[in-house]
């Protein structure tokens, strides 16, 4: 999955991630308005001082590093008998592809 759609906008993937993760707990009005302020792919890359290769490396490092955090949270939830159903998929982790 890519972060950006055909129009190089973050709006569609951000909306999808929001609806999967936060929508059940948080209203949409303010968030919806903010979606129109999201930068384009080119604007984001410039602001982050990244190119395609460096952004890909950063995202791969993020995904690899998040595994230890997820394992810790899983153990914490299991130790408190809360289960780990929250981790059935990761809608908030995306990979940037050209």
C-alpha positions as CSV (number, residue, x, y, z in Angstrom):
1,X,0.0,0.0,0.0
2,X,1.2,3.5,-0.7
3,X,0.8,6.6,1.3
4,X,-0.2,8.7,-1.6
5,X,-3.0,8.2,-4.1
6,X,-3.0,9.0,-7.8
7,X,-3.3,12.7,-7.1
8,X,-0.3,12.7,-4.7
9,X,-2.6,13.7,-1.9
10,X,-2.6,12.4,1.7
11,X,-6.3,13.0,2.1
12,X,-7.6,9.6,1.0
13,X,-5.2,7.4,2.9
14,X,-5.4,9.7,6.0
15,X,-9.2,9.5,5.9
16,X,-9.1,5.7,5.6
17,X,-6.7,5.4,8.5
18,X,-8.8,7.8,10.6
19,X,-12.0,5.9,9.9
20,X,-10.4,2.6,10.8
21,X,-8.6,3.7,14.0
22,X,-10.2,6.8,15.6
23,X,-13.7,7.3,14.1
24,X,-15.4,5.0,16.6
25,X,-14.1,7.2,19.4
26,X,-13.9,10.7,18.0
27,X,-16.0,13.0,15.9
28,X,-15.2,13.7,12.2
29,X,-16.1,17.4,11.7
30,X,-12.8,19.0,12.8
31,X,-10.7,16.2,11.4
32,X,-12.5,16.4,8.0
33,X,-11.7,20.1,7.7
34,X,-8.1,19.5,8.6
35,X,-7.7,16.9,5.8
36,X,-7.8,19.6,3.2
37,X,-4.7,21.2,4.8
38,X,-2.6,18.1,4.2
39,X,0.4,18.6,2.0
40,X,1.0,16.9,-1.4
41,X,3.6,14.3,-1.7
42,X,6.2,16.7,-3.1
43,X,5.4,19.3,-0.4
44,X,5.8,16.7,2.4
45,X,9.1,15.4,1.0
46,X,10.5,18.9,0.8
47,X,9.3,19.7,4.4
48,X,10.9,16.5,5.7
49,X,14.1,17.1,3.7
50,X,13.8,13.6,2.2
51,X,14.0,12.1,-1.3
52,X,12.5,8.8,-2.4
53,X,15.3,6.6,-1.2
54,X,15.8,8.3,2.2
55,X,12.1,8.3,2.9
56,X,11.9,4.6,2.1
57,X,14.8,3.9,4.4
58,X,13.2,6.0,7.2
59,X,9.9,4.1,6.8
60,X,11.5,0.7,6.8
61,X,13.4,1.7,10.0
62,X,10.2,2.9,11.6
63,X,8.4,-0.4,10.8
64,X,11.3,-2.5,12.0
65,X,11.6,-0.4,15.2
66,X,7.8,-0.5,16.0
67,X,7.9,-4.3,16.3
68,X,9.6,-4.1,19.7
69,X,7.0,-1.6,20.9
70,X,4.1,-3.7,19.6
71,X,5.5,-6.8,21.4
72,X,5.8,-4.8,24.6
73,X,2.2,-3.6,24.4
74,X,1.0,-7.1,23.6
75,X,2.8,-8.5,26.7
76,X,1.3,-5.7,28.8
77,X,-2.2,-6.3,27.5
78,X,-1.9,-10.1,28.0
79,X,-0.5,-9.6,31.5
80,X,-3.6,-7.7,32.4
81,X,-5.9,-10.1,30.7
82,X,-7.0,-7.5,28.2
83,X,-6.3,-9.5,25.1
84,X,-4.6,-8.3,21.9
85,X,-7.5,-8.0,19.5
86,X,-6.6,-4.4,18.8
87,X,-3.6,-5.6,16.7
88,X,-5.5,-7.5,14.0
89,X,-4.1,-5.1,11.4
90,X,-2.0,-2.0,11.2
91,X,-4.0,0.5,9.2
92,X,-1.7,3.3,10.4
93,X,1.6,1.9,9.0
94,X,2.1,2.7,5.4
95,X,5.1,2.4,3.1
96,X,6.1,5.1,0.6
97,X,6.6,3.8,-2.9
98,X,7.3,5.7,-6.1
